[in-house]
Amino acid sequence: MSTIDVRPLDPDDLRSAHTLFGAALHHAPADDAAWARIASSYSPGRTLGVHEDGALVATATSFPSEMAVPGGAVLPFAAVTRVGVRADHTRRGLLTAMMRAQLEDVAARGEAFASLRASEARIYGRFGYGVATRGRGVRVRADAALVRADAPRTGTVRLLERAEIAPVLRDVHARIALRRAGGMTRNDGWWGLLLERRLEVDRAHVLALVHRGPDGDDGFALARLGDEPGAGFAERRLDVVDLHAADAAGTAALWGFLLGTDLIGSVQGDLRPLDEPLELLLTDPRACAVTGQGDEVWLRIVDVPTALAARGYGTAEPVLLAVHDALREANAGVYRIADGVAERVGPLGGPVRPELECGVAGLAMAYLGDRRPSELVATGWWTAPDAAAVPRADAAFATATSPWCGTFF
């Protein structure tokens, strides 16, 4: 079998890469006007491709970002997106070759993680990605009176004019996004493609709100009319496109404003934080229906020593954790977590005997705090040579809030 040659693409190849990716999702090629907007969202030098007989047959790209981890540290990561293989070249190892090459590229850039949003859940686990955050879908009956009178409200909500939306939301997101583990920064390409296109090209009508707390703007919401064929004026649905708040007061105020919107029957949000306290803010908790739950962040820990050392830990007696990584041998080893610090203390199979063991994908599932080690041991993602270490690991990896990102790419 010949070696698959994965190379960074030249700028002239990026449009072909985008067309290939779109075809993998059954989308038509971008026209000239659309491509003029899309091109700037590709970060220089970060798009990989495979050619065969002069034609591009596989591609993947990423853009640089930063992610907050438990304890408040912020680490660089690669936001992986636009991964596609031409339909007549699948199942030939091209994706595996690209993912390996991309991990090497990410490591060379000094980025601790790679992260993506998976179109299919069965693909990326074999490359060491694990589900690190989840979200739930909610649908709330629209009624301003539903928000409890004694719910926390310490600020005001204002409606933005159209010209204000992009700059104000950029500023507020930059202020608050990294307060929660899993939160990430958004670059100019993200804002230009996913928000400004909606406002300037699609000309979609949106509601844009900002919450102002005691220390300034600390939350925002963006919502639009949902697709409800045949719905009367008072039966229509408002879809929450983007909503971030620094605290429960901002959450209550923003949701309260949306629930009080005239000529709306319900307000719906997808992949909202698992611990967003909507039911606790309402006089009738049954007015909030959970419509589903799904995976959000798929995390690949590229530099395990750096990631474990940067994370904060709960108070617990020492834990010895062995980490296995079939694709990046530099990550493999036994790590000691004690006194809020993690460090590698030996190789796999060496004199230091681990109490717990996991693969790098299983580690990702616990790293941001989404899953407890005990859950992962019980379901086979982790193993426990010493069962007494399991509750200690739960205490060490525990977080006060659920991790959540809230940014799709």
SVG drawing of the C-alpha trace seen along z (x, -y; Angstrom):
<svg xmlns="http://www.w3.org/2000/svg" viewBox="-53 -51 64 55">
<polyline fill="none" stroke="black" stroke-width="0.4" points="0.0,0.0 1.4,-3.4 2.1,-6.1 -0.6,-8.7 0.9,-12.1 -0.8,-14.7 0.4,-18.3 -0.5,-21.9 -2.6,-23.4 -1.6,-26.4 -3.9,-29.4 -5.1,-28.7 -6.4,-25.3 -8.6,-26.5 -11.7,-27.1 -11.4,-23.5 -11.0,-22.3 -14.2,-24.2 -16.1,-22.7 -14.9,-19.2 -16.0,-19.7 -19.4,-21.1 -20.0,-18.1 -19.3,-15.7 -22.2,-17.5 -24.3,-17.4 -24.0,-21.2 -23.6,-23.0 -20.3,-24.9 -20.1,-28.5 -20.6,-31.1 -18.1,-33.9 -19.7,-36.3 -20.0,-33.6 -16.4,-32.5 -15.2,-36.1 -16.7,-36.0 -15.7,-32.5 -12.0,-32.7 -11.0,-34.9 -12.2,-32.3 -9.4,-30.0 -6.3,-30.5 -3.1,-30.6 -1.1,-27.4 -3.6,-25.3 -5.5,-23.5 -4.3,-20.0 -5.1,-18.0 -4.5,-14.8 -4.2,-14.8 -4.5,-11.9 -3.9,-12.2 -3.8,-15.9 -7.2,-16.2 -7.9,-17.1 -9.6,-14.1 -9.4,-14.9 -9.1,-17.9 -9.2,-19.2 -8.5,-22.5 -8.4,-24.3 -8.1,-27.7 -6.3,-28.8 -8.2,-29.6 -8.0,-29.4 -10.0,-27.3 -10.6,-27.7 -10.0,-24.6 -11.0,-23.9 -9.2,-26.1 -9.2,-29.1 -6.1,-28.5 -6.5,-29.2 -4.7,-27.0 -4.2,-27.3 -6.1,-24.8 -6.8,-24.0 -10.5,-24.3 -10.8,-21.5 -13.4,-21.9 -14.2,-21.3 -13.1,-17.7 -14.1,-15.9 -13.1,-13.0 -14.4,-12.7 -17.1,-10.1 -15.2,-7.9 -12.1,-7.8 -13.6,-6.9 -12.4,-3.9 -8.9,-4.0 -7.2,-5.4 -7.2,-9.1 -9.0,-10.4 -6.7,-8.5 -3.6,-9.9 -5.0,-13.4 -6.0,-13.2 -2.5,-11.9 -0.8,-14.6 -3.1,-17.3 -2.3,-16.1 1.4,-16.4 0.9,-19.9 -1.1,-20.9 1.6,-19.6 4.3,-21.4 2.3,-24.7 2.4,-24.2 -1.4,-23.8 -2.5,-21.6 -5.7,-20.4 -7.6,-19.9 -11.4,-20.2 -14.2,-19.7 -18.0,-19.3 -18.6,-15.8 -21.1,-15.3 -21.0,-11.6 -20.3,-10.3 -18.5,-7.1 -15.7,-8.7 -13.4,-10.6 -13.0,-8.4 -10.4,-6.3 -8.2,-9.4 -8.4,-10.0 -11.3,-12.5 -13.7,-12.1 -17.0,-13.9 -15.9,-16.6 -19.0,-18.8 -22.7,-18.1 -25.8,-20.3 -29.5,-20.0 -32.3,-21.3 -35.1,-23.2 -38.4,-24.6 -40.1,-27.1 -43.7,-28.4 -43.5,-32.1 -45.0,-34.1 -43.2,-36.9 -45.0,-36.2 -43.4,-32.7 -40.1,-34.2 -40.3,-34.2 -40.7,-37.7 -37.8,-36.8 -35.5,-35.4 -32.1,-37.2 -32.2,-40.4 -29.4,-42.9 -29.2,-44.6 -30.9,-45.8 -31.5,-44.4 -31.3,-46.6 -32.2,-45.8 -29.4,-46.5 -29.8,-48.3 -28.6,-46.3 -25.4,-48.2 -24.4,-47.6 -24.9,-43.8 -21.6,-42.5 -19.2,-44.9 -21.1,-44.7 -21.5,-40.9 -17.9,-40.5 -16.9,-42.6 -19.2,-40.9 -18.3,-37.4 -14.6,-38.2 -15.3,-39.4 -17.2,-36.4 -16.6,-33.3 -13.6,-32.1 -15.2,-32.2 -16.5,-28.6 -14.4,-25.5 -14.8,-24.6 -15.4,-28.2 -13.4,-29.4 -12.4,-32.6 -13.9,-33.5 -11.6,-35.0 -12.5,-37.5 -13.2,-34.7 -15.8,-33.1 -17.7,-36.4 -17.5,-37.3 -18.9,-34.0 -21.4,-33.1 -22.8,-36.4 -22.1,-39.2 -23.2,-37.0 -26.5,-36.5 -27.0,-40.2 -25.5,-41.6 -26.1,-38.9 -29.0,-36.8 -30.7,-40.0 -32.3,-37.8 -34.4,-39.6 -32.9,-38.9 -33.4,-40.1 -30.1,-41.0 -30.1,-41.7 -27.4,-42.8 -27.5,-42.4 -25.8,-45.1 -24.8,-44.1 -23.1,-46.0 -19.7,-45.8 -20.9,-46.5 -22.1,-44.4 -22.0,-40.7 -24.4,-38.8 -26.1,-38.7 -28.7,-36.9 -29.3,-36.5 -32.6,-35.0 -34.6,-34.7 -38.0,-33.4 -38.1,-29.6 -39.5,-27.6 -43.0,-26.7 -45.1,-26.1 -48.7,-26.9 -48.3,-28.5 -50.4,-31.5 -48.9,-34.7 -49.2,-33.7 -48.0,-30.1 -44.7,-31.0 -41.3,-29.9 -38.4,-32.0 -35.0,-30.2 -32.1,-31.1 -29.1,-31.3 -26.5,-32.5 -26.9,-33.2 -24.1,-33.7 -24.4,-35.2 -21.8,-35.6 -24.2,-34.6 -27.8,-33.5 -29.0,-37.1 -28.0,-37.7 -29.5,-34.3 -32.8,-35.2 -33.0,-38.6 -32.2,-37.5 -34.5,-34.5 -37.2,-36.7 -37.0,-39.2 -37.2,-36.5 -40.2,-34.9 -42.0,-38.2 -41.7,-38.8 -45.0,-39.6 -46.6,-37.2 -44.4,-34.3 -45.7,-31.0 -42.4,-29.4 -38.7,-30.0 -36.3,-27.2 -32.6,-26.7 -30.4,-23.9 -27.2,-22.6 -27.8,-24.8 -25.6,-24.2 -26.7,-21.1 -26.7,-23.2 -28.5,-26.3 -31.1,-26.9 -34.1,-27.6 -36.6,-25.5 -35.5,-27.1 -36.2,-30.6 -39.8,-29.8 -43.0,-29.8 -44.1,-26.7 -41.0,-24.5 -43.2,-22.3 -43.3,-25.2 -39.7,-24.2 -39.6,-21.0 -36.3,-19.3 -36.3,-18.3 -33.1,-16.4 -29.5,-16.1 -26.4,-15.9 -22.6,-16.0 -21.0,-19.5 -17.2,-19.6 -15.2,-16.7 -11.8,-17.1 -8.5,-15.6 -5.7,-16.2 -2.6,-16.6 -0.2,-17.4 -1.3,-15.4 1.5,-16.6 0.7,-20.2 -3.0,-19.8 -3.0,-17.8 -0.5,-20.3 -2.6,-23.3 -5.9,-22.0 -7.1,-22.7 -8.1,-19.8 -10.3,-19.3 -9.1,-18.3 -8.2,-14.6 -5.6,-12.1 -3.0,-11.3 -4.2,-9.4 -1.9,-7.5 -3.4,-7.6 -1.9,-5.8 -2.8,-7.4 -2.5,-5.4 -2.2,-7.1 -1.8,-5.0 -1.1,-7.9 1.1,-10.1 3.6,-8.1 4.9,-11.2 1.6,-11.4 1.7,-7.9 2.8,-7.5 1.8,-7.4 0.7,-10.7 0.4,-11.6 -2.4,-14.0 -1.9,-15.4 -2.2,-18.7 -3.9,-20.3 -1.0,-19.4 -0.5,-16.7 2.9,-15.5 4.2,-12.5 6.1,-10.2 6.9,-7.2 6.5,-5.4 3.8,-2.8 5.0,0.6 7.6,-1.0 8.1,-0.7 5.3,-3.1 2.1,-1.1 -1.1,-3.0 -4.3,-2.8 -6.4,-3.9 -5.9,-3.6 -7.5,-5.2 -7.0,-6.0 -6.6,-9.6 -10.3,-9.7 -11.5,-8.6 -9.3,-11.2 -10.9,-13.9 -14.3,-12.9 -13.3,-13.7 -10.8,-16.5 -13.2,-19.4 -15.5,-17.9 -18.3,-16.5 -18.0,-12.9 -16.9,-11.5 -14.1,-9.0 -16.5,-6.6 -18.9,-6.7 -16.1,-6.0 -14.8,-3.1 -18.3,-1.6 -18.8,-1.8 -15.3,-0.5 -13.8,-3.8 -11.4,-3.6 -10.1,-0.6 -9.4,-0.6 -6.6,1.8 -7.2,0.3 -10.9,-0.4 -10.1,-2.5 -8.7,-5.2 -12.0,-5.8 -13.7,-8.1 -10.4,-9.9 -10.3,-10.5 -14.0,-11.7 -13.0,-14.3 -9.9,-15.4 -11.7,-15.9 -14.9,-17.4 -16.0,-20.8 -18.5,-23.3 -20.2,-23.9 -20.8,-21.8 -18.4,-22.6 -19.8,-24.2 -18.5,-26.0 -21.5,-27.5 -19.6,-28.1 -20.3,-26.1 -17.7,-26.0"/>
</svg>
